[in-house]
Amino acid sequence: MMQLRAWQSECIAQALKSFERQSHFLCHATPAAGKTVMVASVAKALFERGNIDFVVCFSPSRAVAQSVATTFSQILGRSFNGQIGAAGGSYTYQSMSTLPSELWRVLSDHRVLVVLDEVHHCSGSSWDEFSMGNSWGRIILDRIQGKASFTIALSGTPWRTDDNPIVLARYSQPDGELHCDYEYGLQRAVLDGVCRAPNIVLTDNREIHLKSSELGLKTYSSIRDTIKQGHISYPDFLYRNEVIDHTLSEASKRLSKIRRRVPTAAGLVVAATVVHAEQIATRFSALGEKPVVVTSRTPEAHEVINNFRTSSDRWIISVGMISEGTDIPRLQVCCHLSRIRTELHFRQVLGRILRCQAGEPSDIGGWLYVLAEPSLTEFARRIGEDLPEQNVVSFSPRASRQNADGTMERAVVPEDSDASEWDFSVNGTDTRTARPDQTWQKETTELSMSNHYWKEVLSLFGDRML
């Protein structure tokens, strides 16, 4: 029998008690806390009490849906494939509109528990007999609300970037605060040893050089200042080899250090696009790494993820395939190189490296490497606020290389043929392949925080800096 964590036992008891007076239960538990085991145990208790006949689970991806089915089957001791004789079935939100009518009739004809995993993906509310919200939320309102005997909604990040209400959720009036029936935050999860302590490393550069035939040479003292001028954007940084190389190098060193104590530890790179993932894989090769790449174009992508879960491979690069709910406990280092800059996504990515493994050293933690873009810096600060006793945030400065005369080298990348395009060089060495008639010189830029930006960032984090 699986040993439940203290919070899981508390939540199960709370859910069963709540179901005596209400049919819906919302659990907010920090990513990587073990929500699926908890809700499967609730289902088991309801079966044993004779309160339900069937369970239907919905999740935001196939990988998560398959993982949910496996966990429910293990906890319930029965098949969970949606077939006759099974305890239930696990599906994606995307499939709801194409599911057979027979499945929906089960909700009306039998006592069914419906589990809505990562429910923040579903917005919706009812007003004067009309359903409003996104497509998934409207289906939940039309086909599940009032028909399922019980519903349990789970979320590690129970809010939406569009501020629309989460389906079936209750909000206080007039302030609009979300009411959760049970909450389990990151601070308690770290203290309980359920989650690893997060370490967030922000990378910036005090000398970012832009060159244009129209405006000449411009030098900026931080990523924030560069983006603020409007000449280049945050995604431009993500595709620069200098940025990629520095981030991968620092993260790879960290992973090697961790693997000396945890030999199976692995790293994740969250890439922006398929092309970006391929670029990152190429840059990794220069470091002697052989990463696994998984994208929507990867044949048998979910099998690739499953194989990586139990392999000894060091790195996996993903574009949207390893996100919320994906359970790979050996992941302990992550490079956030995604274009998505929402707090919801930031925390979900962080959650991929916080799931503890039995017997692992408690002092290693999970390591997230991100660029010091303003929004991401603010999200890191808020994680630090969640853990006031921890030193969560640090920076990754690296001194520039000195010439023989003591001066600092500075890299300037010449403009492309299109004069409207800006190029820049940050975070390390820009190595190019030269034609026979050309010789390219390796140049290095300084990687450190500008004084005014450093002071401003320090003011955000107070005394909790490493």
Secondary structure as UniProt FT lines:
FT   HELIX           6..18
FT   TURN            19..21
FT   STRAND          24..29
FT   TURN            31..32
FT   HELIX           35..48
FT   TURN            49..50
FT   STRAND          54..59
FT   HELIX           62..76
FT   TURN            84..85
FT   STRAND          88..92
FT   HELIX           93..98
FT   HELIX           101..109
FT   STRAND          112..116
FT   TURN            117..118
FT   HELIX           119..121
FT   STRAND          123..127
FT   TURN            128..129
FT   STRAND          130..133
FT   HELIX           135..139
FT   HELIX           140..144
FT   TURN            145..147
FT   STRAND          150..155
FT   TURN            161..162
FT   TURN            167..168
FT   STRAND          170..171
FT   TURN            173..175
FT   STRAND          178..179
FT   STRAND          182..184
FT   HELIX           186..191
FT   TURN            192..193
FT   STRAND          198..203
FT   STRAND          208..212
FT   TURN            213..215
FT   STRAND          216..220
FT   HELIX           223..228
FT   TURN            229..230
FT   HELIX           234..238
FT   HELIX           241..259
FT   TURN            260..261
FT   TURN            263..264
FT   STRAND          266..270
FT   HELIX           274..286
FT   TURN            287..288
FT   STRAND          292..294
FT   TURN            296..297
FT   TURN            299..300
FT   HELIX           301..310
FT   STRAND          315..318
FT   TURN            324..325
FT   TURN            329..330
FT   STRAND          331..336
FT   HELIX           343..351
FT   TURN            352..353
FT   TURN            358..359
FT   TURN            362..363
FT   STRAND          366..371
FT   HELIX           374..386
FT   TURN            388..389
FT   STRAND          393..395
FT   TURN            404..405
FT   TURN            419..420
FT   STRAND          423..425
FT   TURN            436..437
FT   HELIX           451..461
FT   TURN            462..463
//
